[in-house]
């Protein structure tokens, strides 16, 4: 919290003190920095609240029959504006009617965090693909990007609360360090696994599994 709030304090003090002598371009740059800091702060607070609720048992785990294709489509729709700004193509390769027994809000949060990270770390003109494969007792989902990749050293820091990896995105976007920890918490709730496969300079694929469990397709009609 200190970094974005510190940015607010410093930039706002500069604007108040020197407003009359600043050029329009300088004011615009400072306002842009304040906007970036506000986005980072909002993202951090959102993940902090979700994680703290998870740790204190205040998030209800309410699994029911959900369609991974529909959830993915909704997440990518929300992220489309950010992707457009970097000319990134978002691809939904999750087959229609990919039903699992899962908590809708938790799985939506996981896909949103992973896809949002992919947008941050993918350069202009890249591609992000969300896919799913069905097996006998579980679905495997992956978020694959053509981004900058992650070194083995930093891969070992992911999904851990005691040490975090917070690199800058390809447009200098800043991460919070808590998104992946939250993803791991929510996937563990579903008794699934989550991991990453990555090569520096060639992109990353974040993969997680969700047990299919009991599914009553009767709620969808005949």
Protein Blocks (a to p, Z undefined) as FASTA:
>chain_A
ZZmmmmmmmmmmmmmmmmmmpcfklmmmmmmmmmmmmmmmmmmmmmmmmmmmmmnopacc
ddddddfklmmmmmmmmmmmmmmmnopacddfbdehiacdddfklmmmmmmmmmmmmmmm
pcehiacdddddddfkbccdddddfbebpafklmmmgoiakbccddddfkopacehlmmm
mmmmmmmmnopacdddddehiapcddddddfbjadfklnoZZ
